[in-house]
Amino acid sequence: MPPAEQLNNAFEFTVSELSQSLKRTVEDAFGHVRVRGEISGFRGAHSSGHCYFALKDESAKIEAVIWKGVHSRMRFKPQEGLEVIATGKLTTYPGSSKYQIVIEALEPAGIGALMALMEERKKKLAAEGLFDEARKQLLPWLPEVIGVVTSPTGAVIRDILHRLEDRFPRRVLVWPVKVQGDGSAEQVAAAIRGFNALSEGGRIPRPDVLIVARGGGSLEDLWSFNEEIVVRAAAESMIPLISAVGHETDITLIDFVADKRAPTPTAAAEMAVPVRSDLFVEVGDLGRRTRAYWQRAQESRRSELRAAARALPAAGDLLAIPRQRLDSAGASLPRCLKANTHAHFRRFTAASSKLTLRVLHGQISQADHRLTVCGERLGLSTRSLLRQRRDRFAGLEVRLRASKLANAQAQRNTIARQRERTHRLTERAERALVTLLHRLEARVENSGKLLSALSYRSVLARGFALVRDEAGHPVHAADAIGPGARVEIEFADGRVGATADADRPAPAERRAPAQAKPAAETKPAPRRLVKPVDQGSLF
């Protein structure tokens, strides 16, 4: 019999039923898998926020998808050509009859992938100009306050404080952060931005220089300082920043953007402050040189003053010529006064000869004629101006009446439109108020149902009971009830009283064996560390 005739009585699947059956089979057989491959076809996140690409190796390829919420929380973002290890669940997409992996976690495949990702990120940030030397700031010569971003429990902060104490004690502010693992990059970036956000002269002083420090480790341990968020926060810092991440051979991206790179955290402390003893010696030497220079300058000025005093002439010689000029001017003064008086008299005589009565009458008649002409012209111009103003006012009266009628009609139209709009808004407000009241009634009803569901009385209805002591307080443990104690038991349908067993041991006797400890197991008191002088608390 042909195979087709043998399957005549077989169950018939629809396409959707067959696709769903295959989907359940694949998801049950491959719940969660780890796949290693190279990212192919990645073009960035879709407009919806989801990412679609493929994972491939030498001979096969599998479609992959990362949902929007998972992509936003990922530490390593997918990039074209990057070899990764993806963790997720295998499923099928019935719309195109293909299987795919829904990725929940993504990590680079080995140090080679991390180095490639670091180089690519370095080129990107360098192209933006974040590594330019022109952007770097000079370190203050003697900072008053030093901010340190590091872990408070490691040896790094102790090395920095010890080195500052040896060279030049300064005030230190420590911002405790995680230096590796999830969330460490965000904490370091937040610490740098937090120090920059402090105001000048505030309750917490603003540091003059920042030190971002961490001990040595592998590339994976130091990866937080290669994150873009940390590099951009260091580039935006207005406070000079020293990078002291890892040992001298460890290179991270924050080293390129920092204003100064230190090979070790101890070296960062040495860069931040000078040596106080050397400063004392230098200041003393400068003081001695200043005093010697001042003494030599005083001797030189004293010698110059003596030489100048010897070169000056006597006071009588300096005043002889001015005294002679004064005597000559005093002798010629009376003659000059007489000549000046005669000159003024001649000018007065010439002016008085021109002032006659006939001349004055002529000037008065001319002024009278000019006044008469001006009066006639003024009357003509006044009548002409009045006529022009009368005509102008008549035209304005006509225009005013016409505009008054038009304005009244426009105001009536505006009032009608506003009345209609008010009616519409009133109807909308009434409908909105009714809708809001219905919603609030539904919320109150739902809250009542939720309150009834969460009430302890629903638990009592299922067969449980609530025990209270004589004061009416709930009893949470059997140890809280002493022998012969009076208790009250609440059921779903009422309350009854009860008395504990008289031979029941007291709570203190039941806890005594558990609380007793041998004296030999007592741990010695931890040794207290002596705080550095003028450093304050680290926390």
DOZAFI-366786 format. One line per 5 residues: number of its first residue (from 0); their letters; for each residue x, y, z of C-alpha. Coordinates in Angstrom, 1 decimal, decimal comma, padded with zeros to 4 digits. Layout:
NUM	A	X/Y/Z  ...
//
This chain:
0	MPPAE	000,0/000,0/000,0  001,4/003,5/-000,9  002,6/005,7/002,1  -000,2/008,3/001,2  -002,9/005,7/001,6
5	QLNNA	-001,4/004,5/005,0  -001,8/008,1/006,4  -005,4/008,5/005,4  -006,6/008,0/009,0  -003,8/010,2/010,6
10	FEFTV	-004,6/013,3/012,6  -004,7/016,5/010,5  -002,7/019,6/011,8  -003,4/023,1/010,8  -000,3/025,2/010,0
15	SELSQ	-000,6/027,2/013,2  -001,0/024,0/015,3  002,0/022,4/013,7  004,1/025,6/014,3  003,0/025,8/017,9
20	SLKRT	003,8/022,1/018,4  007,3/022,6/017,0  007,8/025,8/019,1  006,9/023,8/022,3  009,2/021,0/021,3
25	VEDAF	012,2/023,2/020,6  011,7/025,3/023,8  011,3/022,2/026,0  014,4/020,5/024,5  016,6/023,6/024,6
30	GHVRV	015,4/025,7/027,5  018,6/027,7/028,1  021,7/027,4/026,0  025,1/029,2/025,6  026,2/029,8/022,0
35	RGEIS	029,6/031,1/020,8  029,7/032,8/017,5  030,4/035,9/015,5  027,8/038,7/015,2  026,7/039,2/011,6
40	GFRGA	024,2/041,5/010,1  023,9/043,9/013,1  022,7/047,4/012,0  022,0/048,8/015,4  018,8/048,8/017,5
45	HSSGH	015,4/048,8/015,6  013,1/051,7/015,9  011,2/049,6/018,5  014,4/049,2/020,6  014,8/045,5/019,8
50	CYFAL	018,0/044,2/018,1  017,9/041,6/015,3  021,1/039,9/013,9  022,6/036,5/013,5  025,4/034,4/015,1
55	KDESA	027,6/032,5/012,8  030,7/030,3/012,6  032,5/028,6/009,8  029,6/026,4/008,7  026,3/027,5/010,2
60	KIEAV	024,3/030,5/011,2  021,4/031,1/013,7  019,1/034,1/014,0  019,2/036,0/017,2  017,1/038,7/018,9
65	IWKGV	017,6/040,9/022,0  014,5/042,6/023,4  014,6/046,3/024,3  014,6/045,9/028,1  017,4/043,3/028,0
70	HSRMR	019,5/045,5/025,6  019,3/048,5/027,8  020,7/046,6/030,8  023,5/044,9/028,9  027,1/045,7/029,9
75	FKPQE	028,5/044,7/026,5  026,5/046,0/023,5  026,4/043,9/020,3  028,7/045,1/017,5  029,2/043,9/014,0
80	GLEVI	032,0/041,3/013,7  032,5/040,8/017,4  032,9/037,2/018,7  030,7/036,7/021,7  029,1/034,1/024,0
85	ATGKL	025,4/034,4/024,1  023,1/033,0/026,8  019,4/032,6/026,1  016,6/030,3/025,2  015,9/028,7/021,8
90	TTYPG	012,5/029,3/020,2  010,9/029,4/016,8  009,2/032,3/014,8  006,1/030,8/013,2  005,8/033,8/010,8
95	SSKYQ	008,7/032,7/008,8  009,2/029,0/009,8  012,7/029,5/011,4  014,2/029,0/014,7  016,1/031,7/016,7
100	IVIEA	017,7/032,4/020,0  016,3/035,0/022,4  019,5/036,4/024,1  019,4/037,3/027,8  023,1/037,8/028,4
105	LEPAG	026,0/038,7/026,1  029,8/038,6/026,9  032,9/038,8/024,7  034,6/035,5/023,8  038,0/035,8/025,5
110	IGALM	040,6/038,5/025,9  041,0/038,9/022,1  037,5/040,1/021,7  037,9/042,5/024,7  041,1/044,0/023,2
115	ALMEE	039,3/044,4/019,8  036,4/046,1/021,5  038,7/048,3/023,5  040,6/049,3/020,3  037,4/050,1/018,5
120	RKKKL	036,1/052,2/021,4  039,5/054,0/021,6  039,3/055,0/017,9  035,8/056,2/018,3  036,5/058,4/021,4
125	AAEGL	039,8/059,7/019,8  037,9/060,7/016,7  035,6/062,8/019,0  038,7/064,6/020,3  038,4/063,4/023,9
130	FDEAR	042,1/062,4/024,0  043,5/065,7/022,7  046,3/067,2/024,7  044,7/070,7/024,3  041,8/069,6/026,5
135	KQLLP	044,0/068,5/029,5  044,3/070,8/032,5  047,4/071,5/034,6  047,5/070,1/038,2  047,4/072,5/041,1
140	WLPEV	050,8/073,0/042,7  049,6/072,6/046,3  045,9/071,5/046,5  043,9/072,2/049,7  041,4/069,3/049,2
145	IGVVT	042,1/066,0/047,3  039,2/063,8/046,2  039,8/060,1/045,8  037,4/057,7/043,9  038,2/054,1/044,9
150	SPTGA	037,1/051,2/047,0  037,2/052,1/050,8  038,2/048,5/051,8  041,2/048,0/049,6  044,9/048,7/050,1
155	VIRDI	044,8/051,5/047,5  043,3/054,1/049,8  045,7/053,2/052,6  048,7/053,6/050,3  047,5/057,0/049,1
160	LHRLE	046,9/058,3/052,6  050,2/057,0/053,8  052,1/058,6/051,0  050,3/061,9/051,5  051,1/061,8/055,2
165	DRFPR	054,8/061,3/054,3  055,0/064,1/051,7  052,5/066,8/052,6  049,3/066,1/054,7  046,2/067,4/053,0
170	RVLVW	042,5/067,0/053,5  041,2/064,0/051,7  037,6/063,2/050,6  036,9/059,6/049,7  033,9/058,7/047,4
175	PVKVQ	033,5/054,9/048,0  032,7/052,9/044,8  032,9/049,4/043,4  035,9/049,1/041,2  034,8/045,9/039,3
180	GDGSA	031,7/044,0/038,5  028,2/045,0/037,5  027,4/048,6/038,3  031,0/049,6/039,0  031,3/051,8/035,9
185	EQVAA	028,1/053,7/036,8  029,3/054,3/040,3  032,7/055,6/039,2  031,1/058,0/036,7  028,6/059,2/039,3
190	AIRGF	031,4/059,8/041,8  033,4/062,0/039,3  030,3/063,9/038,4  029,3/064,2/042,1  032,7/065,8/043,0
195	NALSE	032,3/068,3/040,1  028,8/069,1/041,3  030,0/070,3/044,7  029,8/074,1/045,1  032,6/076,4/046,0
200	GGRIP	032,5/077,3/049,7  029,8/074,8/050,5  029,4/072,6/053,6  031,5/069,9/051,8  034,5/071,5/050,2
205	RPDVL	035,1/071,1/046,5  038,3/069,1/045,7  041,1/070,9/043,9  042,3/067,6/042,2  040,7/064,1/041,8
210	IVARG	042,4/060,7/041,9  040,7/057,7/040,3  042,6/054,7/041,7  042,4/050,9/041,6  044,9/048,1/042,2
215	GGSLE	046,1/045,8/039,5  044,2/043,0/037,9  043,3/041,2/034,7  041,7/043,0/031,7  038,3/041,8/032,8
220	DLWSF	038,8/043,2/036,3  039,8/046,6/034,9  037,1/046,7/032,3  034,9/049,1/034,2  037,5/051,8/033,5
225	NEEIV	037,2/051,1/029,7  033,4/051,8/029,7  032,3/054,8/027,7  030,3/056,3/030,6  033,5/056,5/032,8
230	VRAAA	035,6/058,0/030,0  033,0/060,7/029,2  032,6/061,5/032,8  036,4/062,0/033,2  036,5/064,1/030,0
235	ESMIP	033,7/066,4/031,3  035,4/066,9/034,7  036,3/070,5/035,4  038,5/069,4/038,3  042,0/068,2/037,2
240	LISAV	042,0/064,4/037,3  044,8/061,8/037,8  044,3/058,3/036,6  045,9/055,6/038,7  044,3/052,3/037,6
245	GHETD	046,3/049,1/037,8  050,0/048,8/037,6  052,4/050,5/035,2  051,8/047,9/032,5  048,0/048,1/032,7
250	ITLID	046,4/050,5/030,1  042,8/051,6/030,3  040,8/054,2/028,3  040,6/056,5/031,3  044,4/056,9/031,2
255	FVADK	044,1/058,6/027,8  041,4/061,1/028,8  042,8/061,9/032,3  044,8/065,1/032,8  047,7/063,0/034,2
260	RAPTP	048,4/059,3/034,3  050,1/057,7/037,3  051,7/054,2/037,1  050,5/053,3/040,6  048,2/054,8/043,2
265	TAAAE	051,2/055,7/045,3  052,7/057,6/042,4  049,4/059,5/042,0  049,7/060,7/045,6  053,3/061,9/044,8
270	MAVPV	052,0/063,8/041,7  049,3/065,5/043,7  051,4/067,2/046,4  055,1/068,2/046,7  057,5/067,2/049,6
275	RSDLF	056,9/069,5/052,6  060,5/069,2/053,8  061,9/070,2/050,4  059,5/073,2/050,5  060,8/074,3/053,9
280	VEVGD	064,4/074,2/052,6  063,5/076,1/049,4  061,5/078,7/051,3  064,4/079,2/053,8  066,9/079,6/050,9
285	LGRRT	064,6/082,1/049,1  064,3/084,1/052,4  068,1/084,3/052,8  068,5/085,3/049,2  065,8/088,0/049,5
290	RAYWQ	067,4/089,5/052,6  070,8/089,6/050,9  069,4/091,2/047,7  067,5/093,8/049,8  070,7/094,8/051,7
295	RAQES	072,7/095,1/048,4  069,9/097,2/046,9  069,9/099,6/050,0  073,7/100,1/049,8  073,4/100,8/046,0
300	RRSEL	070,6/103,4/046,5  072,6/105,0/049,4  075,7/105,4/047,1  073,5/106,9/044,3  072,0/109,4/046,8
305	RAAAR	075,4/110,6/047,9  076,6/111,0/044,3  073,5/113,0/043,4  073,8/115,2/046,5  077,4/116,1/045,4
310	ALPAA	076,3/116,9/041,8  073,5/119,3/042,9  074,3/123,1/042,7  073,8/125,5/045,7  070,4/127,0/046,4
315	GDLLA	071,5/130,6/045,8  072,8/129,7/042,3  069,5/128,1/041,4  067,4/131,2/042,5  069,7/134,0/041,1
320	IPRQR	068,2/134,1/037,6  064,5/133,8/038,6  065,1/136,7/041,2  066,6/138,9/038,5  063,6/138,3/036,2
325	LDSAG	061,2/139,2/039,0  063,0/142,5/039,6  062,9/143,4/035,9  059,1/142,7/035,7  058,4/144,8/038,9
330	ASLPR	060,2/147,8/037,4  058,2/147,7/034,1  054,7/147,2/035,7  053,7/150,9/036,2  054,5/151,9/032,6
335	CLKAN	052,5/148,9/031,2  049,4/149,8/033,3  049,3/153,4/031,9  049,6/152,1/028,3  046,8/149,6/028,9
340	THAHF	044,5/152,3/030,3  045,0/154,7/027,3  044,2/151,9/024,8  040,9/151,1/026,5  040,0/154,8/026,6
345	RRFTA	040,5/155,2/022,9  038,2/152,2/022,1  035,5/153,6/024,4  035,6/157,0/022,7  035,2/155,5/019,2
350	ASSKL	032,1/153,4/020,3  030,4/156,5/021,9  030,7/158,6/018,8  028,5/156,1/016,9  025,5/156,3/019,4
355	TLRVL	023,3/159,2/018,1  019,5/159,9/018,6  018,8/159,7/014,8  020,3/156,3/014,5  018,1/155,1/017,5
360	HGQIS	014,9/156,4/015,8  015,7/154,6/012,6  016,2/151,3/014,3  012,9/151,7/016,3  010,9/152,4/013,1
365	QADHR	012,4/149,4/011,3  011,5/147,2/014,3  007,9/148,6/014,3  007,5/147,8/010,6  008,8/144,2/011,1
370	LTVCG	006,3/143,8/014,0  003,3/144,9/011,9  004,2/142,6/009,0  004,6/139,7/011,4  001,2/140,4/013,0
375	ERLGL	-000,6/140,3/009,7  001,1/137,1/008,7  000,3/135,6/012,0  -003,4/136,3/011,7  -003,6/134,8/008,1
380	STRSL	-001,8/131,7/009,2  -004,0/131,3/012,3  -007,2/131,5/010,2  -005,8/129,0/007,6  -004,8/126,6/010,4
385	LRQRR	-008,2/126,8/012,0  -009,9/126,1/008,7  -007,6/123,0/008,1  -008,2/121,7/011,6  -012,0/122,1/011,2
390	DRFAG	-012,0/120,1/008,0  -009,8/117,5/009,5  -012,1/117,1/012,6  -015,2/116,7/010,3  -013,6/113,9/008,4
395	LEVRL	-012,5/112,2/011,7  -016,1/112,5/013,0  -017,4/110,6/009,9  -014,8/107,9/010,2  -015,4/107,6/014,0
400	RASKL	-019,1/107,0/013,5  -018,5/104,4/010,8  -015,8/102,6/012,9  -018,0/102,7/016,0  -020,8/100,9/014,2
405	ANAQA	-018,4/098,3/012,7  -016,7/097,7/016,1  -020,1/097,2/017,8  -021,1/094,6/015,2  -017,7/092,8/015,6
410	QRNTI	-018,0/092,8/019,4  -021,5/091,3/019,1  -020,2/088,6/016,8  -017,3/087,8/019,2  -019,7/087,6/022,1
415	ARQRE	-021,9/085,1/020,2  -018,9/082,9/019,3  -017,6/083,0/022,9  -021,1/082,1/024,2  -021,2/079,1/021,8
420	RTHRL	-017,7/078,0/022,8  -018,6/078,3/026,5  -021,6/076,0/025,9  -019,5/073,4/024,2  -016,8/073,5/026,9
425	TERAE	-019,6/073,2/029,6  -020,9/070,1/027,9  -017,4/068,6/027,6  -016,7/069,4/031,2  -019,9/067,6/032,3
430	RALVT	-019,0/064,5/030,2  -015,5/064,5/031,6  -016,7/064,9/035,2  -019,1/061,9/034,7  -016,3/059,8/033,2
435	LLHRL	-013,9/060,7/036,0  -016,5/059,8/038,7  -017,1/056,4/037,0  -013,3/055,8/037,0  -012,9/056,8/040,6
440	EARVE	-015,9/054,6/041,6  -014,2/051,7/039,8  -010,9/052,4/041,5  -012,5/052,5/044,9  -014,4/049,2/044,2
445	NSGKL	-011,1/047,5/043,0  -009,2/048,9/046,0  -011,9/047,4/048,3  -011,6/044,1/046,6  -007,8/044,2/046,9
450	LSALS	-008,1/045,2/050,6  -010,4/042,3/051,2  -008,1/039,9/049,4  -005,1/041,0/051,4  -006,8/041,1/054,8
455	YRSVL	-005,8/038,6/057,3  -009,5/037,6/057,8  -009,4/035,9/054,4  -006,5/033,8/055,8  -008,6/033,0/058,9
460	ARGFA	-011,5/031,8/056,5  -009,1/029,2/055,1  -008,8/027,4/058,5  -006,0/029,4/060,2  -006,1/031,2/063,6
465	LVRDE	-004,6/034,3/065,1  -003,2/034,1/068,7  -003,0/037,2/070,9  -001,5/037,7/074,4  -003,3/039,3/077,3
470	AGHPV	-002,4/042,8/076,1  -004,0/042,0/072,7  -000,7/041,9/070,8  -000,2/039,1/068,1  002,1/036,2/069,2
475	HAADA	004,6/035,3/066,5  006,5/032,4/068,2  005,8/029,7/070,8  008,8/030,9/072,9  006,8/034,1/073,6
480	IGPGA	004,2/032,2/075,7  005,1/031,3/079,3  003,6/028,5/081,4  000,0/029,1/082,4  -000,2/032,3/080,2
485	RVEIE	-003,6/033,4/079,2  -004,1/033,8/075,4  -006,9/034,6/073,0  -007,4/032,7/069,7  -009,3/034,4/066,9
490	FADGR	-011,1/032,2/064,2  -013,0/033,3/061,2  -016,3/033,2/063,1  -015,2/034,5/066,5  -012,7/034,5/069,4
495	VGATA	-012,1/032,0/072,3  -009,8/032,2/075,3  -007,2/029,6/076,2  -004,5/028,9/078,8  -001,0/027,5/078,1
500	DADRP	000,2/024,3/079,7  001,4/024,7/083,2  004,4/022,3/082,8  005,7/024,3/079,7  009,3/025,5/080,2
505	APAER	009,8/029,3/080,5  011,1/031,2/077,4  014,3/032,1/079,1  015,1/028,4/079,9  014,5/027,4/076,3
510	RAPAQ	016,8/030,1/075,0  019,5/029,6/077,6  021,3/026,6/075,9  021,3/028,4/072,5  022,7/031,6/074,0
515	AKPAA	025,5/030,1/076,1  028,9/029,9/074,4  032,1/028,4/075,7  034,6/031,0/076,9  037,2/029,4/074,7
520	ETKPA	035,3/030,3/071,6  035,2/034,0/072,4  037,0/035,9/069,6  039,7/038,4/070,5  038,8/042,0/070,1
525	PRRLV	039,8/043,3/066,6  042,9/045,4/066,6  042,1/049,1/066,1  044,0/051,0/063,4  045,4/054,3/064,3
530	KPVDQ	043,9/057,1/062,1  046,3/059,4/060,3  046,7/062,8/061,8  044,3/065,4/060,3  042,8/063,0/057,8
535	GSLF	039,3/062,5/059,3  037,1/059,4/058,9  037,1/057,5/055,6  033,3/057,0/055,9
//
